[in-house]
Amino acid sequence: MNQRPVVAYSSQLGMLLGFLGVSLIVSGLLLSWLSSLVLNVPLLQAGDALLKPENVQFSRFANAFATFLAFFIPSWAVARIASKTPMQELGFNSNLTIKQVAAVGTIAFGALFISGSLAEINEMIPMPASFLAKARQMEDDYIKTMLSLANMKDVWDLLLGLLVIAVAPAIFEEVLFRSGLQRILVGLTRNAFLGILIASILFSAIHASYFGFLPRVALGVILGLIYHYSGNIWLAILMHFLNNAVVVIQIFMYTKAGKPIKEAIEESMPVWYGLIGLMIVVPAIIFMKKEASTYFLKEPQVVANESVD
């Protein structure tokens, strides 16, 4: 199990970044072209058209498809080149237990407190006014996009929202950042924590949200530990889905109650709530480590365990 990979991790990283760059460009162009064609608007107006309430269903599925092309395909392509069993290389296996699933649910609950606490700390960091103004504008644009995708009127809309806003991003983002990037970085650096941290920082950065930067880094670390200790990407996907689903359900409930939907996305909590979150998450992760199956990822998992323990 300590054999070197057929394709060096440095080469895998180069291929992943190259494929990712190309796929981001192609998926963006394809999304604009399809939107222009289906919505019957000029190409340069496709982005604005996707944000209109009447186009929400198409926008949801179009964005999910674009994310699949941009995130899933590059990771799968690298795994396919590096292994004869790419899906197993990415951590897709059925070797999990009910106890692990329960531990993930517990971790997801505790992570809400950690994220809320870090969101409050993020707000406290002193930054130049000009930077904060730009960051706030980017945040408002992000929230505007989220609210347009999360426009839900009934239970059917809620189920569709969960599918394309919670399930699809959970799968595609985890495949890229955990199965792809983290797996390679852990093998390349021969240090589990460093590989997980770098992947988590990039995971947060790609969301382009300054005010959510620290919460997403923490979420990435938690997701990374789940994947690292279990060797099963499905558990990380479950954790990611639960995190997304909480927001989607909150938005739906706020909509039905006639409350401002923007409040559902606000996640700041008192800083000391983070201690409550840690008291829940840390024991659950330790429990998950003990319950981890013997089916690990080959090189990265073994090396990573040696670095962490």
VOGU-3710 file (C-alpha; in Angstrom, 3 decimals, decimal comma):
1> mnqrpvvays> 0,000/0,000/0,000  3,039/2,296/0,198  3,787/2,016/-3,519  4,311/5,177/-5,456  1,437/6,192/-7,732  1,672/5,302/-11,404  1,414/9,021/-12,197  3,401/11,301/-9,881  1,330/13,573/-7,642  3,073/16,635/-9,072
11> sqlgmllgfl> 1,952/15,576/-12,557  -1,568/14,887/-11,306  -1,702/18,366/-9,756  -0,542/19,975/-12,990  -3,131/18,054/-14,993  -5,901/18,868/-12,524  -5,158/22,600/-12,604  -4,894/22,557/-16,392  -8,120/20,635/-16,865  -9,843/22,860/-14,310
21> gvslivsgll> -8,808/26,038/-16,098  -10,064/24,753/-19,440  -13,290/23,373/-17,971  -14,101/26,637/-16,197  -13,780/28,539/-19,469  -15,713/25,973/-21,499  -18,506/25,600/-18,924  -18,861/29,386/-18,616  -19,092/29,842/-22,373  -21,478/26,913/-22,716
31> lswlsslvln> -23,699/28,239/-19,931  -23,910/31,644/-21,614  -24,604/30,119/-25,033  -27,311/27,762/-23,753  -28,917/30,544/-21,737  -28,940/32,824/-24,737  -30,439/30,086/-26,917  -33,093/28,811/-24,494  -34,088/32,154/-22,987  -33,954/33,935/-26,352
41> vpllqagdal> -31,778/36,830/-25,202  -28,555/38,335/-26,575  -25,415/36,493/-25,442  -24,163/39,422/-23,368  -27,482/39,582/-21,498  -27,574/35,874/-20,627  -26,139/36,415/-17,145  -28,820/38,916/-16,184  -31,538/36,728/-17,673  -30,502/33,815/-15,456
51> lkpenvqfsr> -31,210/35,924/-12,364  -34,818/36,691/-13,304  -37,475/34,840/-11,236  -39,284/33,543/-14,302  -36,108/31,725/-15,414  -35,288/30,166/-12,053  -35,901/26,523/-13,025  -33,702/26,699/-16,095  -31,090/28,664/-14,146  -30,900/25,989/-11,441
61> fanafatfla> -30,308/23,095/-13,806  -28,037/25,084/-16,111  -25,813/26,099/-13,218  -25,751/22,520/-11,896  -24,721/21,235/-15,322  -22,018/23,885/-15,636  -20,669/22,937/-12,184  -20,586/19,288/-13,239  -18,478/20,164/-16,275  -16,214/22,549/-14,359
71> ffipswavar> -15,591/20,506/-11,188  -16,419/16,838/-11,668  -14,951/16,194/-15,121  -11,384/17,473/-14,370  -11,101/15,360/-11,212  -12,502/12,287/-12,945  -10,158/12,779/-15,919  -7,072/12,911/-13,684  -8,234/9,860/-11,711  -8,883/8,023/-14,978
81> iasktpmqel> -5,352/8,738/-16,162  -3,815/7,806/-12,814  -5,864/4,670/-12,127  -7,738/1,889/-13,894  -10,547/2,338/-11,347  -11,149/6,106/-11,304  -14,318/6,039/-9,213  -12,580/4,086/-6,460  -9,600/6,396/-6,757  -11,974/9,286/-6,069
91> gfnsnltikq> -13,340/7,538/-2,979  -16,677/6,313/-4,333  -17,295/3,083/-2,465  -20,040/1,521/-0,370  -17,811/0,687/2,581  -19,495/2,788/5,262  -21,490/2,188/8,427  -24,583/3,626/10,059  -22,375/4,858/12,892  -20,292/6,883/10,438
101> vaavgtiafg> -23,428/8,395/8,916  -24,684/9,315/12,391  -21,301/10,850/13,206  -21,510/12,991/10,056  -24,944/14,232/11,114  -23,536/15,184/14,508  -20,563/16,925/12,913  -22,880/18,869/10,580  -24,852/20,127/13,578  -21,752/21,229/15,488
111> alfisgslae> -20,273/22,824/12,371  -23,173/25,294/12,272  -21,949/26,809/15,549  -18,331/26,897/14,376  -19,284/28,571/11,083  -21,459/31,151/12,835  -18,698/31,972/15,296  -16,056/32,324/12,579  -18,411/34,503/10,518  -18,529/36,904/13,467
121> inemipmpas> -14,709/36,832/13,766  -14,441/37,427/10,013  -16,479/40,615/10,462  -14,114/41,801/13,232  -10,924/41,633/11,152  -9,785/45,223/10,427  -9,455/45,854/6,709  -9,160/49,011/4,547  -12,506/50,646/3,834  -11,970/50,402/0,074
131> flakarqmed> -11,396/46,651/0,323  -14,451/46,155/2,525  -16,593/48,113/0,082  -15,537/45,854/-2,794  -15,941/42,762/-0,629  -19,423/43,861/0,382  -20,391/44,405/-3,257  -19,143/40,917/-4,147  -21,055/39,507/-1,192  -24,245/41,269/-2,289
141> dyiktmlsla> -23,810/39,880/-5,813  -23,314/36,387/-4,397  -26,404/36,692/-2,198  -28,394/38,016/-5,163  -27,422/34,938/-7,186  -28,223/32,602/-4,297  -31,622/34,186/-3,733  -32,491/33,932/-7,412  -31,675/30,205/-7,399  -33,464/29,655/-4,087
151> nmkdvwdlll> -36,757/31,249/-5,118  -39,233/28,627/-3,826  -43,034/28,832/-3,653  -44,093/25,301/-2,725  -42,779/21,913/-1,609  -42,013/20,926/-5,208  -39,787/23,984/-5,542  -38,145/23,044/-2,252  -37,336/19,543/-3,489  -35,923/20,914/-6,738
161> gllviavapa> -33,969/23,483/-4,756  -32,473/20,778/-2,558  -31,520/18,791/-5,651  -29,757/21,525/-7,596  -28,559/23,792/-4,750  -27,718/21,220/-2,073  -27,144/17,822/-3,702  -25,428/18,756/-6,973  -22,894/21,244/-5,526  -22,136/18,836/-2,671
171> ifeevlfrsg> -21,206/16,080/-5,112  -19,298/18,154/-7,644  -17,417/20,365/-5,167  -16,403/17,436/-2,980  -15,126/15,494/-5,969  -12,949/18,446/-6,974  -11,687/19,631/-3,603  -11,511/16,396/-1,619  -11,278/13,504/-4,120  -9,186/15,541/-6,513
181> lqrilvgltr> -7,233/18,368/-4,956  -6,901/17,161/-1,362  -6,029/13,607/-2,388  -3,234/14,889/-4,602  -1,960/17,513/-2,128  -1,792/15,027/0,745  0,203/12,655/-1,420  2,408/15,461/-2,758  3,214/17,107/0,591  3,200/13,828/2,583
191> naflgilias> 1,435/15,751/5,307  -2,280/15,259/5,875  -2,999/18,483/7,727  -1,106/20,636/5,219  -2,855/19,015/2,265  -6,259/19,400/3,899  -5,593/23,035/4,866  -4,411/24,098/1,397  -7,408/22,414/-0,244  -9,727/24,084/2,298
201> ilfsaihasy> -8,292/27,548/1,652  -8,749/27,099/-2,099  -12,253/25,708/-1,498  -13,151/28,892/0,384  -11,376/31,217/-2,042  -13,224/29,915/-5,114  -16,522/31,053/-3,563  -15,206/34,639/-3,740  -16,808/35,623/-0,422  -14,585/37,547/1,988
211> fgflprvalg> -17,157/37,606/4,794  -17,616/33,852/4,502  -13,937/33,055/4,056  -13,114/31,734/7,544  -16,350/29,728/7,912  -15,721/28,005/4,582  -12,094/27,268/5,448  -13,304/25,602/8,652  -15,978/23,714/6,722  -13,331/22,586/4,246
221> vilgliyhys> -11,091/21,305/7,048  -13,981/19,368/8,593  -14,936/17,906/5,214  -11,291/17,085/4,589  -10,950/15,229/7,882  -14,113/13,244/7,189  -12,773/12,199/3,786  -9,283/11,547/5,119  -10,329/9,323/8,001  -13,065/7,431/6,158
231> gniwlailmh> -11,563/7,181/2,677  -15,148/7,544/1,457  -16,228/10,581/-0,520  -19,911/9,809/0,102  -19,557/10,822/3,753  -18,014/14,167/2,823  -20,788/14,668/0,264  -23,374/13,926/2,956  -21,815/16,490/5,283  -21,687/19,090/2,501
241> flnnavvviq> -25,298/18,360/1,534  -26,525/18,786/5,110  -24,736/22,126/5,360  -26,313/23,341/2,110  -29,727/21,878/2,915  -30,003/23,852/6,155  -29,710/27,108/4,192  -32,163/26,009/1,483  -34,770/24,929/4,046  -34,293/28,150/6,018
251> ifmytkagkp> -34,867/30,211/2,883  -38,037/28,215/2,134  -39,363/28,674/5,679  -38,570/32,407/5,658  -40,364/32,732/2,326  -43,474/30,993/3,637  -43,422/33,161/6,783  -43,059/36,377/4,773  -39,713/37,238/6,378  -36,745/38,798/4,514
261> ikeaieesmp> -34,992/35,899/2,794  -31,596/37,560/3,166  -31,753/36,896/6,908  -31,721/33,154/6,236  -28,253/33,427/4,693  -26,792/35,463/7,547  -24,832/33,020/9,696  -23,068/35,179/12,308  -23,275/33,946/15,901  -21,579/35,009/19,153
271> vwygliglmi> -17,914/33,998/19,125  -18,282/31,719/22,135  -20,722/29,547/20,183  -17,640/28,202/18,447  -16,668/26,434/21,681  -20,001/24,617/21,674  -19,352/23,599/18,079  -15,873/22,290/18,882  -17,225/20,290/21,820  -19,586/18,567/19,379
281> vvpaiifmkk> -17,381/18,251/16,295  -14,063/17,123/17,799  -15,425/14,056/19,662  -17,511/13,115/16,612  -14,467/13,246/14,332  -12,447/11,181/16,818  -15,298/8,674/16,908  -15,370/8,608/13,110  -11,628/7,945/13,028  -12,095/4,936/15,307
291> eastyflkep> -14,997/3,700/13,211  -13,129/4,222/9,945  -13,196/1,225/7,655  -10,049/-0,611/6,565  -10,757/0,386/2,958  -8,544/3,450/2,555  -7,267/5,365/-0,404  -3,960/3,832/-1,371  -0,952/6,133/-1,114  -2,424/9,417/0,184
301> qvvanesvd> -4,407/7,795/2,980  -1,510/5,771/4,397  0,965/8,631/4,228  -1,612/11,011/5,650  -2,321/8,792/8,650  1,360/8,681/9,462  1,522/12,495/9,391  -1,524/13,115/11,562  -1,034/10,441/14,236
//
